């Protein structure tokens, strides 16, 4: 019973500290600017985007094929 009481007190202190931080501390807001390189803004080639994703062994087994392993 003593262990449960000590554990309960520690958990209560933890929750109280998190609550106090959330209530009494306010974040500083500021404006943020992110530079994006122009290469990232270029359109992707259509041929590269149209390729189907490579199938894995798990995808082939889940696609309806009979599984031989048990």
KALINGI-V648447 format. One record per pair of residues at least 24 apart in sequence whose ideal C-beta (glycine too) atoms are under 6 Angstrom apart, sorted by sequence separation. I is the first residue (numbers start at 1). J is the second residue. If there is no record, write none. Layout:
I | J
I | J
This chain:
none
